[in-house]
Amino acid sequence: MTRTMMILRDVAYAILVVLLLLPVSPLPLSLTVRVLIAALAVATRVWQHITYYKQTGKIY
């Protein structure tokens, strides 16, 4: 994975978390959309851990 892709991955994760945690969202989000965002945020974080492990052999 290139450095640019890792930066984009981290930015995507941050955006997902912010959208999930904002009490007054700029976009009206239903409960279903919030659950999907939470699932994507968790999946992104798991992907980060797996990618790091593949590249370094270490678990963080």
GITA-V418756 format. One line per field, one symbol per residue. phi: phi as a letter, one per 20 degrees, with the letter a starting at -180 (. if undefined). psi: psi as a letter, one per 20 degrees, with the letter a starting at -180 (. if undefined). A space follows every 50 residues. Layout:
phi: ???
psi: ???
//
This chain:
phi: .fffffffffffffffffffeffdffdfdfffffffffffffffffgfff fffffdmddc
psi: prgghhghghgggggggghhiphnqhpoprhgghggggghgghggggggg ggghhhjqp.
//
